[in-house]
Amino acid sequence: MKIKKNKVSPRQKMINLMYVLLMAMLALNVSSDVLNGFTLVDESLSRSTANANIQNMALYQNFEESMAQNPEKVGEWYERAQNVRSMSDSLYQLAEHLKIRIAKKADGKNGDYSNLENREDLEAATYVMLAPGSGQGKELYDEITSYRENILGMLTDSVQRKIIEDNFSTEIPRKDISLMKNWQEYHFENMPAIAAVTLLTKLQNDIRYAEGEVLHTLAKNIDLGDVRVNQIRALVIPNSKNVVRGNEFVAQIILAAVDSTQRPEIYIEDEKLDTENGLYTRLCNTTGDYTLDGYMMVNDGSGSTSRYNFSQTYTVVEPTATVSASLMNVLYAGFENPISISVPGVPANRISASIAKGKGTLKSDRKGGYIVVPTQIGEELKIEVTATNEEGRRQSMGQYAFRVRQLPDPTPFIEYNDKDGNRQRYRGGKPFAKQSLMGTKGIVAAIDDGLLNINFEVKSFDIVFFDNMGNAIPRKSDGALFSAAQKDMIRNLQRGKRFYISNVKAVGPDKVERQLPTSLEVIIN
């Protein structure tokens, strides 16, 4: 059934419009009860902040006293506490400054944020925080973000971190993202002055809370590094359990929790060790496994003597080294071959290597490895490895031979960007988009077999086209680039047509020019 609509008179339309305007004005008029509520919350937060500040000051005082008593132990944590105080006071004072500005903007130059008269003022907070050029909302956002990250970096407890992360969150709630406002606009745009002041007071309260949590954590860390001893043990600490024949086995023999006022007596196989610091040395000339057995005799406070046994195994091995090519078990002439050299039990900075003069070059790559460039193809290249022991004596660790070969021929291909902008290599034998082909400048050549990745410089190449009668039409390149004649021929090719890139000449890192035996078939798509 068709619904009959009554015609609305102009007078009724005006009444309806006035009603809508009245409702809008009522919505903008914040009630005095709400404003009073903000005032009560602000006063409560201020009292809570003051109490937290008193507790924090007591913690700072404890740090001061502990620092005076034991600066070596407390120094690190004292400095961190002072850093926390500086960060917290800086952000706290910024919030205080903003509260004062808002009060003066709302009530005049004598405005007091603790006794606002124009609490409902909607322009004061907007001006102070968002005014072009002078608004400090972005500054507050940046300071809160920096403070949050620094404070979280000092806490490990997950509950503490979650509370502080929530307190200083600068994210817009998901339900309000559609408002298209940044953090400062969301919190301060058209916000009643008392509400903005209360929000800043809450920030100050959160600052003192976070400050206190970090100070408690730092205070606990002062004693965290203290060692608690509940037993006494004799220990042997060798410099290395593996000793190269001809070198010395060196070990530190100590008593854990030893009294510094008396030295224990050390016996090795019932023979007293004549040493003041417990350093034991034995020359090792025979390979094999050995055990260092002995005991300590210690006088306790009652005058009696206690015995503590110890035992430590070690191994003496033949001089040896490991030399391996990082790429494969051969070296390529004229190419910078990366190799690694290691000697068991010897750090890299005490290992050196060399090759015979005239055979090439060998140098450190400054990353713990070496770069060797052989010059003579078909011959063996011997690498001599030496190591320096802790006494500064150099010892040969052996020679290691590698076969030297010429770099293999590279493969020609065309590099292009796909639709996602990723670099691709066209190797022929399948359709190639004409648009992508026309966007390339020429061809490249490289050894790219999953093991080697070596680029070559293309010097020249030919392209062979075919006319409708099947006649070959060769065209020369412009170095590594397509020549104008080649570009014109490619531009006129129809879909499904093909041409061949051949007679590619390229030069590799070995400076040897070669003509590649392979050709590249290109099919136009």
C-alpha positions as MATLAB code, in Angstrom:
seq = 'MKIKKNKVSPRQKMINLMYVLLMAMLALNVSSDVLNGFTLVDESLSRSTANANIQNMALYQNFEESMAQNPEKVGEWYERAQNVRSMSDSLYQLAEHLKIRIAKKADGKNGDYSNLENREDLEAATYVMLAPGSGQGKELYDEITSYRENILGMLTDSVQRKIIEDNFSTEIPRKDISLMKNWQEYHFENMPAIAAVTLLTKLQNDIRYAEGEVLHTLAKNIDLGDVRVNQIRALVIPNSKNVVRGNEFVAQIILAAVDSTQRPEIYIEDEKLDTENGLYTRLCNTTGDYTLDGYMMVNDGSGSTSRYNFSQTYTVVEPTATVSASLMNVLYAGFENPISISVPGVPANRISASIAKGKGTLKSDRKGGYIVVPTQIGEELKIEVTATNEEGRRQSMGQYAFRVRQLPDPTPFIEYNDKDGNRQRYRGGKPFAKQSLMGTKGIVAAIDDGLLNINFEVKSFDIVFFDNMGNAIPRKSDGALFSAAQKDMIRNLQRGKRFYISNVKAVGPDKVERQLPTSLEVIIN';
ca = [
       0.000    0.000    0.000;
       1.369    3.419   -0.935;
       2.197    5.629    2.020;
       0.754    9.133    1.883;
       3.194   11.843    3.041;
       1.856   15.022    4.662;
       3.313   18.221    3.310;
       5.443   20.074    5.929;
       4.734   23.789    6.224;
       7.601   26.369    6.157;
       6.797   27.210    9.776;
       7.151   23.566   10.842;
      10.442   23.314    8.965;
      11.786   26.305   10.900;
      10.657   24.784   14.232;
      12.406   21.507   13.349;
      15.627   23.342   12.453;
      15.579   25.326   15.729;
      15.129   22.056   17.662;
      18.177   20.530   15.989;
      20.262   23.622   16.783;
      19.100   23.537   20.429;
      20.131   19.878   20.790;
      23.564   20.658   19.331;
      24.056   23.541   21.758;
      23.073   21.328   24.699;
      25.561   18.690   23.569;
      28.378   21.269   23.548;
      27.483   22.626   26.972;
      29.434   20.586   29.505;
      27.515   20.310   32.766;
      28.949   21.707   36.000;
      28.750   18.222   37.571;
      31.141   16.874   34.955;
      33.493   19.823   35.435;
      33.406   19.298   39.204;
      34.241   15.643   38.625;
      37.349   16.594   36.672;
      38.389   18.914   39.492;
      38.048   16.136   42.097;
      40.031   13.692   39.945;
      42.777   16.273   39.394;
      43.081   16.930   43.134;
      43.227   13.186   43.878;
      45.920   12.641   41.246;
      47.936   15.545   42.601;
      47.921   14.030   46.111;
      48.930   10.630   44.725;
      51.741   12.238   42.723;
      53.031   14.064   45.790;
      53.095   10.817   47.819;
      54.927    8.965   45.013;
      57.460   11.784   44.831;
      58.148   11.483   48.589;
      58.824    7.753   48.190;
      61.095    8.388   45.217;
      63.073   11.000   47.136;
      63.644    8.425   49.895;
      65.014    5.995   47.297;
      67.335    8.672   45.923;
      68.547    9.331   49.461;
      69.323    5.612   49.878;
      71.329    5.726   46.656;
      73.273    8.732   47.950;
      74.119    6.944   51.211;
      75.093    3.698   49.477;
      77.245    5.606   46.997;
      79.130    7.284   49.824;
      79.785    3.923   51.533;
      80.750    1.835   48.474;
      81.164    3.879   45.270;
      82.804    1.011   43.357;
      79.835   -1.281   43.912;
      77.053    1.291   43.673;
      78.545    3.663   41.080;
      76.961    2.161   37.949;
      73.470    1.965   39.451;
      73.778    5.402   41.040;
      74.518    6.939   37.634;
      71.515    5.168   36.135;
      69.304    6.429   38.946;
      70.465    9.992   38.285;
      69.662    9.516   34.602;
      66.145    8.361   35.529;
      65.714   11.432   37.759;
      66.816   13.765   34.948;
      64.479   12.184   32.357;
      61.525   12.082   34.740;
      61.941   15.664   35.947;
      62.267   16.910   32.369;
      58.965   15.369   31.242;
      57.262   16.283   34.537;
      58.264   19.950   34.166;
      57.061   20.014   30.556;
      53.615   18.850   31.712;
      53.699   21.449   34.517;
      54.570   24.190   32.016;
      51.668   23.178   29.759;
      49.204   23.228   32.670;
      50.280   26.776   33.536;
      49.900   27.924   29.916;
      46.412   26.434   29.652;
      45.314   28.108   32.913;
      46.595   31.514   31.799;
      44.989   31.127   28.388;
      41.647   30.313   30.018;
      41.673   32.771   32.959;
      44.227   35.419   31.981;
      47.763   36.137   33.161;
      46.862   35.386   36.793;
      45.301   32.033   35.941;
      45.975   29.150   38.352;
      45.421   25.576   37.101;
      44.623   24.408   40.654;
      41.728   26.903   40.820;
      40.413   27.360   37.290;
      37.520   29.781   36.822;
      36.718   29.078   33.150;
      36.967   25.335   33.515;
      34.700   24.761   30.504;
      36.882   26.840   28.137;
      37.245   24.818   24.908;
      39.866   27.003   23.248;
      42.673   27.198   25.828;
      43.990   23.622   25.464;
      43.484   23.704   21.683;
      45.566   26.881   21.390;
      48.375   25.802   23.744;
      48.752   22.330   22.224;
      47.765   22.744   18.585;
      48.261   26.376   17.530;
      50.364   26.592   14.339;
      53.951   27.556   15.185;
      53.520   27.732   18.971;
      51.532   24.594   19.806;
      53.483   22.151   22.023;
      51.387   19.035   21.442;
      53.925   17.446   19.069;
      56.747   18.219   21.517;
      54.820   16.485   24.314;
      54.141   13.480   22.049;
      57.847   13.126   21.191;
      58.947   13.480   24.825;
      56.450   10.845   26.015;
      57.580    8.447   23.280;
      61.267    8.913   24.160;
      60.601    8.570   27.893;
      58.586    5.383   27.399;
      61.313    3.695   25.342;
      64.077    4.662   27.785;
      62.142    3.512   30.845;
      61.139    0.189   29.257;
      64.795   -0.432   28.457;
      65.569   -0.424   32.200;
      62.871   -2.925   33.208;
      62.759   -6.706   32.772;
      59.593   -7.621   34.685;
      56.829   -8.248   32.123;
      54.036   -6.962   34.401;
      55.857   -3.696   35.102;
      56.648   -3.232   31.415;
      53.000   -3.794   30.407;
      51.687   -1.258   32.954;
      54.163    1.432   31.948;
      53.717    0.749   28.250;
      49.954    1.242   28.665;
      50.366    4.361   30.836;
      52.538    6.082   28.235;
      50.827    4.745   25.125;
      50.596    7.250   22.261;
      48.320    5.140   20.078;
      44.784    6.194   19.138;
      42.127    3.673   20.291;
      40.922    1.493   17.426;
      37.325    2.635   17.805;
      38.418    6.255   17.223;
      40.888    5.758   14.361;
      38.177    6.807   11.912;
      38.323   10.345   13.378;
      41.572   10.837   11.395;
      43.290   12.692   14.252;
      46.833   12.426   15.554;
      47.562   11.810   19.241;
      47.676   15.464   20.289;
      44.529   16.389   18.355;
      42.672   13.400   19.804;
      43.465   14.418   23.406;
      43.423   18.213   23.317;
      41.328   19.509   20.426;
      38.157   21.220   21.803;
      38.944   19.773   25.230;
      37.640   21.730   28.291;
      40.512   23.395   30.110;
      39.942   21.408   33.333;
      39.934   18.123   31.389;
      43.253   18.993   29.676;
      44.804   19.955   33.031;
      43.585   16.686   34.584;
      45.068   14.700   31.677;
      48.446   16.373   32.215;
      48.228   15.743   35.988;
      47.647   12.057   35.247;
      50.766   12.102   33.056;
      52.757   13.539   35.973;
      51.387   10.810   38.246;
      52.386    8.135   35.701;
      55.888    9.650   35.510;
      56.429    9.384   39.265;
      55.058    5.829   39.259;
      57.386    4.723   36.442;
      60.300    6.515   38.119;
      59.649    4.605   41.331;
      59.433    1.219   39.588;
      62.779    1.753   37.882;
      64.417    2.967   41.109;
      63.274   -0.174   42.950;
      64.705   -2.320   40.138;
      68.031   -0.487   40.213;
      68.207   -0.821   44.009;
      67.801   -4.604   43.705;
      70.588   -4.746   41.112;
      73.107   -3.307   43.587;
      73.217   -6.617   45.426;
      72.524   -8.774   42.367;
      76.231   -9.073   41.502;
      77.294  -10.186   45.010;
      78.689  -13.702   45.137;
      77.370  -16.039   47.860;
      79.828  -18.815   48.757;
      78.645  -22.018   50.385;
      81.545  -24.370   49.633;
      85.279  -24.392   48.975;
      86.684  -26.072   45.864;
      90.139  -26.416   44.352;
      90.146  -25.348   40.691;
      92.572  -25.723   37.782;
      92.103  -23.160   35.007;
      94.195  -24.059   31.916;
      94.912  -21.516   29.190;
      94.029  -24.302   26.768;
      93.243  -27.999   27.088;
      94.824  -28.635   23.662;
      98.573  -28.075   23.411;
     100.610  -28.194   20.202;
     103.716  -30.349   20.516;
     106.691  -28.179   21.364;
     104.569  -25.639   23.281;
     103.795  -25.413   26.997;
     100.712  -26.379   28.960;
      99.797  -23.399   31.157;
      97.175  -23.559   33.912;
      96.021  -21.424   36.828;
      95.491  -23.422   40.035;
      93.318  -21.589   42.542;
      91.154  -22.155   45.566;
      87.696  -20.674   45.239;
      86.802  -18.223   48.060;
      90.347  -18.249   49.275;
      91.275  -15.956   52.182;
      93.586  -13.225   50.834;
      95.461  -13.099   54.158;
      96.955  -16.589   53.638;
      98.136  -18.616   50.638;
      97.345  -22.334   50.236;
     100.156  -24.877   49.642;
      99.904  -26.592   46.235;
     101.194  -30.122   45.614;
     101.573  -31.771   42.179;
     102.004  -35.543   42.538;
     103.091  -35.041   46.196;
     105.707  -32.473   45.172;
     105.173  -28.967   46.507;
     104.742  -26.293   43.831;
     106.987  -23.303   44.485;
     104.723  -20.459   43.309;
     103.055  -17.427   44.816;
     100.194  -16.997   42.340;
      99.348  -20.608   41.563;
     100.736  -20.517   37.996;
     101.818  -23.976   36.779;
     103.895  -24.614   33.612;
     104.984  -27.865   31.926;
     106.793  -28.272   28.571;
     104.940  -30.679   26.258;
     107.139  -32.588   23.747;
     105.067  -35.767   23.330;
     101.562  -36.029   21.915;
      98.788  -37.763   23.875;
      96.260  -37.291   26.686;
      97.503  -36.241   30.105;
      96.070  -35.539   33.549;
      97.265  -32.959   36.053;
      96.596  -34.344   39.553;
      97.323  -32.673   42.859;
      95.917  -31.151   46.015;
      95.921  -28.008   48.154;
      96.582  -27.714   51.867;
      94.774  -24.817   53.590;
      94.852  -23.670   57.219;
      91.428  -22.748   58.558;
      90.549  -20.331   61.318;
      90.812  -22.969   64.046;
      94.439  -23.766   63.203;
      93.726  -27.146   61.570;
      94.647  -27.989   57.957;
      92.219  -29.053   55.252;
      93.073  -30.862   52.011;
      91.358  -30.161   48.653;
      92.115  -32.434   45.692;
      92.026  -31.341   42.023;
      92.350  -33.012   38.645;
      92.517  -31.596   35.100;
      92.910  -33.389   31.773;
      94.603  -31.913   28.680;
      95.709  -33.089   25.246;
      98.967  -32.573   23.361;
      98.491  -32.690   19.577;
     100.716  -32.502   16.503;
     101.140  -29.126   14.785;
      98.258  -28.792   12.353;
      96.229  -26.218   10.516;
      93.092  -26.105    8.420;
      93.161  -24.281    5.114;
      90.090  -24.390    2.900;
      88.834  -22.465   -0.098;
      85.547  -20.789    0.796;
      84.130  -21.414   -2.695;
      85.490  -24.841   -3.767;
      88.553  -27.094   -3.671;
      90.354  -25.214   -6.462;
      91.703  -21.700   -6.940;
      91.107  -19.592  -10.060;
      93.889  -17.629  -11.694;
      93.473  -13.858  -11.754;
      90.479  -14.041   -9.404;
      90.235  -12.998   -5.727;
      89.625  -16.414   -4.129;
      88.462  -16.184   -0.495;
      90.009  -18.805    1.814;
      89.856  -19.486    5.538;
      92.814  -20.602    7.684;
      92.587  -21.859   11.257;
      94.803  -23.626   13.773;
      93.203  -25.500   16.700;
      93.903  -23.702   19.964;
      95.466  -20.653   18.280;
      93.533  -17.368   17.840;
      93.309  -15.875   14.352;
      95.488  -12.861   15.212;
      98.459  -15.182   15.857;
      98.168  -17.058   12.532;
      99.926  -15.978    9.344;
     100.150  -17.394    5.815;
     102.301  -16.878    2.741;
     102.876  -18.172   -0.806;
     105.993  -18.389   -2.970;
     107.067  -15.258   -4.846;
     105.854  -15.062   -8.420;
     102.936  -17.406   -7.775;
     100.406  -14.678   -6.992;
      99.324  -12.609   -4.004;
      97.934  -13.456   -0.575;
      96.459  -10.855    1.796;
      94.104  -10.609    4.765;
      90.470   -9.646    4.092;
      90.336   -7.944    7.546;
      87.440  -10.218    8.497;
      89.428  -13.209    9.755;
      89.986  -14.737    6.316;
      92.345  -14.327    3.375;
      92.199  -13.439   -0.332;
      94.533  -15.316   -2.695;
      95.024  -14.390   -6.371;
      97.067  -17.056   -8.267;
      98.789  -16.145  -11.528;
      99.966  -19.438  -13.075;
      97.275  -21.722  -14.514;
      97.784  -25.482  -14.320;
     100.274  -25.414  -11.437;
      99.869  -26.121   -7.752;
      99.848  -23.192   -5.359;
     101.277  -23.982   -1.916;
     100.199  -21.972    1.116;
     102.587  -21.956    4.086;
     100.907  -21.512    7.499;
     102.727  -20.419   10.663;
     101.481  -19.705   14.184;
     102.950  -17.620   17.013;
     102.661  -19.040   20.530;
     102.122  -16.993   23.681;
     105.871  -16.675   24.231;
     106.265  -15.070   20.792;
     107.897  -18.107   19.114;
     106.850  -18.789   15.508;
     106.106  -22.386   14.488;
     105.341  -23.864   11.063;
     101.926  -25.540   10.887;
     102.456  -27.125    7.439;
     102.006  -26.484    3.703;
      98.724  -26.869    1.799;
      98.532  -27.186   -1.994;
      95.692  -26.156   -4.345;
      95.241  -26.639   -8.074;
      95.029  -23.455  -10.111;
      92.569  -23.283  -13.002;
      91.281  -20.649  -15.390;
      87.876  -19.172  -14.658;
      85.132  -21.001  -16.583;
      83.205  -19.204  -19.311;
      80.269  -17.109  -18.135;
      76.698  -17.305  -19.398;
      75.128  -14.416  -21.335;
      71.689  -13.173  -20.272;
      69.467  -10.095  -20.246;
      68.692   -8.330  -16.951;
      65.310   -6.630  -16.527;
      62.835   -5.571  -13.845;
      59.610   -7.544  -13.473;
      56.227   -5.963  -12.727;
      57.068   -5.827   -8.997;
      60.364   -4.053   -9.642;
      62.494   -7.115   -8.825;
      65.674   -7.699  -10.825;
      65.361  -10.795  -13.075;
      67.643  -12.587  -15.537;
      66.333  -13.819  -18.892;
      68.383  -16.789  -20.108;
      66.464  -17.512  -23.340;
      64.351  -20.387  -24.594;
      60.968  -18.967  -23.496;
      58.778  -15.992  -24.464;
      60.084  -12.604  -23.342;
      57.771   -9.588  -23.081;
      58.663   -7.112  -25.806;
      57.999   -4.166  -23.477;
      60.520   -5.510  -20.945;
      63.031   -6.195  -23.692;
      62.790   -2.665  -25.080;
      63.379   -1.318  -21.573;
      66.795   -3.008  -21.342;
      70.028   -1.448  -22.573;
      71.978   -4.537  -23.545;
      73.221   -7.864  -22.235;
      75.422   -8.970  -19.348;
      77.499  -12.062  -18.650;
      78.357  -13.800  -15.402;
      79.168  -17.083  -13.773;
      76.063  -17.703  -11.717;
      75.798  -21.402  -10.872;
      74.843  -21.243   -7.193;
      78.492  -21.610   -6.128;
      80.260  -18.828   -7.977;
      78.811  -15.394   -8.633;
      81.326  -13.571  -10.831;
      80.454  -10.759  -13.226;
      82.171  -10.337  -16.608;
      82.437   -7.235  -18.791;
      80.764   -7.741  -22.185;
      82.853   -6.251  -25.006;
      80.654   -7.012  -28.009;
      77.990   -9.363  -29.377;
      76.012  -10.059  -32.566;
      72.268  -10.488  -33.061;
      71.017  -12.619  -35.941;
      67.487  -11.827  -37.183;
      65.542  -13.661  -39.905;
      63.287  -12.126  -42.553;
      60.090  -13.664  -43.888;
      62.098  -15.657  -46.445;
      64.298  -17.152  -43.739;
      67.350  -15.115  -44.634;
      69.730  -14.307  -41.762;
      70.242  -10.622  -40.986;
      73.190  -10.034  -38.581;
      73.572   -6.825  -36.624;
      76.546   -5.688  -34.482;
      76.208   -4.350  -30.912;
      77.542   -1.153  -29.450;
      79.822   -2.781  -26.874;
      77.618   -4.312  -24.164;
      74.640   -2.235  -25.368;
      72.113   -2.838  -28.097;
      73.018   -0.761  -31.131;
      70.462    1.495  -32.804;
      70.181   -0.971  -35.693;
      69.526   -3.843  -33.292;
      66.901   -1.814  -31.412;
      65.105   -0.988  -34.691;
      65.010   -4.640  -35.725;
      63.701   -5.722  -32.315;
      61.053   -2.974  -32.334;
      59.627   -4.286  -35.665;
      59.415   -7.945  -34.586;
      55.966   -9.477  -34.169;
      54.825  -11.760  -31.395;
      56.247  -15.266  -31.750;
      59.298  -14.118  -33.707;
      62.745  -14.907  -32.404;
      66.357  -13.841  -32.777;
      69.709  -15.107  -31.550;
      72.458  -13.373  -29.566;
      75.833  -14.924  -30.384;
      79.568  -14.230  -30.722;
      79.564  -12.726  -27.239;
      83.001  -11.503  -26.206;
      83.619  -10.838  -22.515;
      86.458  -10.119  -20.064;
      86.463  -11.432  -16.494;
      88.376  -10.491  -13.322;
      91.366  -12.439  -14.715;
      91.594   -9.881  -17.599;
      91.325  -12.700  -20.166;
      89.067  -11.926  -23.145;
      87.071  -14.880  -24.384;
      84.364  -15.576  -26.941;
      81.489  -17.419  -25.308;
      80.551  -20.705  -26.972;
      76.850  -20.368  -26.100;
      74.163  -18.268  -27.763;
      70.986  -16.739  -26.349;
      67.662  -17.457  -28.086;
      65.084  -14.667  -27.539;
      61.394  -15.293  -28.321;
      59.175  -12.206  -28.578;
      55.974  -12.301  -26.546;
];
